[in-house]
Amino acid sequence: MTNSAVVNFRTRTGQARRARTRANILSTAFALFDERGVDQVTVEDVRESAGLARGSFYNYFLTYEHMLKELAAQIGRSYAFGGRRQRPHAQTCGTDTARCC
């Protein structure tokens, strides 16, 4: 096995883990918004419920507003591809609808 093969595997593994964590943050935020309302949920609430270390949220989203935009985009894609209300697709398979199913 060459050194580049090891690096490539680690890169893919890291990207997959990052996508899963990002999807977990979004689905956690969605659940909290559903439970409490958008105006009652903070970054700290999302971070704690998603099981992230303090400050880790910002490794995945620049701001709270960026997370909201991504969540809205995923919900929009869910409607566009299925015409039905559901949690963001990323929760079920770790990727967005355009690259899955």
C-alpha positions as CSV (number, residue, x, y, z in Angstrom):
1,M,0.0,0.0,0.0
2,T,1.4,3.4,-1.0
3,N,1.5,6.4,1.2
4,S,-1.0,8.2,-1.0
5,A,-3.6,5.4,-0.6
6,V,-3.4,5.8,3.2
7,V,-3.9,9.6,2.9
8,N,-6.8,9.1,0.5
9,F,-8.5,6.7,2.8
10,R,-8.1,9.0,5.8
11,T,-9.3,11.9,3.8
12,R,-12.5,10.0,2.8
13,T,-13.0,8.8,6.3
14,G,-12.7,12.3,7.7
15,Q,-15.0,13.7,5.1
16,A,-17.6,11.1,5.9
17,R,-17.3,11.7,9.7
18,R,-17.6,15.4,9.1
19,A,-20.7,15.0,7.0
20,R,-22.3,12.8,9.6
21,T,-21.5,15.3,12.4
22,R,-22.9,18.1,10.3
23,A,-26.1,16.1,9.6
24,N,-26.4,15.4,13.3
25,I,-26.2,19.1,14.1
26,L,-28.9,19.9,11.5
27,S,-31.3,17.2,12.7
28,T,-30.7,18.1,16.3
29,A,-31.4,21.8,15.5
30,F,-34.6,20.7,13.6
31,A,-35.8,18.7,16.6
32,L,-35.1,21.6,19.0
33,F,-36.9,24.1,16.7
34,D,-39.9,21.8,16.5
35,E,-40.0,21.4,20.2
36,R,-39.2,25.0,21.4
37,G,-39.5,27.3,18.4
38,V,-36.7,28.9,16.4
39,D,-36.5,32.0,18.6
40,Q,-36.0,29.9,21.7
41,V,-33.0,27.8,20.6
42,T,-29.4,29.0,20.9
43,V,-26.1,27.6,19.5
44,E,-25.3,26.4,23.0
45,D,-28.6,24.4,23.0
46,V,-27.8,22.8,19.7
47,R,-24.2,22.1,20.6
48,E,-25.2,20.5,23.9
49,S,-28.0,18.4,22.4
50,A,-25.8,17.2,19.5
51,G,-23.1,16.1,22.0
52,L,-20.4,18.5,20.7
53,A,-17.6,20.0,22.7
54,R,-17.8,23.7,23.4
55,G,-16.9,25.7,20.3
56,S,-17.1,22.7,17.9
57,F,-20.3,24.1,16.3
58,Y,-18.2,26.7,14.6
59,N,-16.1,24.0,12.9
60,Y,-19.2,23.1,10.9
61,F,-21.0,26.4,10.5
62,L,-19.7,29.9,10.5
63,T,-22.7,31.3,12.3
64,Y,-26.1,30.4,13.6
65,E,-27.6,32.0,10.5
66,H,-25.5,29.8,8.2
67,M,-26.9,26.7,10.0
68,L,-30.4,28.1,9.5
69,K,-29.8,28.6,5.8
70,E,-28.5,25.1,5.4
71,L,-31.4,23.6,7.3
72,A,-33.9,25.6,5.2
73,A,-32.1,24.5,2.0
74,Q,-32.3,20.8,3.1
75,I,-36.0,21.2,3.9
76,G,-36.6,22.8,0.5
77,R,-34.8,19.9,-1.2
78,S,-37.0,17.5,0.7
79,Y,-40.1,19.2,-0.6
80,A,-38.8,19.4,-4.1
81,F,-37.8,15.8,-4.3
82,G,-40.7,14.2,-2.4
83,G,-43.4,16.7,-2.0
84,R,-43.8,15.7,1.6
85,R,-42.8,17.1,4.9
86,Q,-39.9,15.3,6.6
87,R,-36.7,15.8,8.5
88,P,-33.7,16.8,6.5
89,H,-32.6,13.9,4.2
90,A,-29.1,14.0,5.6
91,Q,-30.3,12.5,8.9
92,T,-31.2,9.2,7.2
93,C,-28.2,8.6,5.0
94,G,-25.6,11.3,5.8
95,T,-25.7,12.9,2.4
96,D,-27.9,15.4,0.7
97,T,-30.6,14.3,-1.7
98,A,-28.8,15.3,-4.8
99,R,-26.0,12.7,-4.1
100,C,-28.1,9.9,-2.7
101,C,-31.0,7.5,-3.5
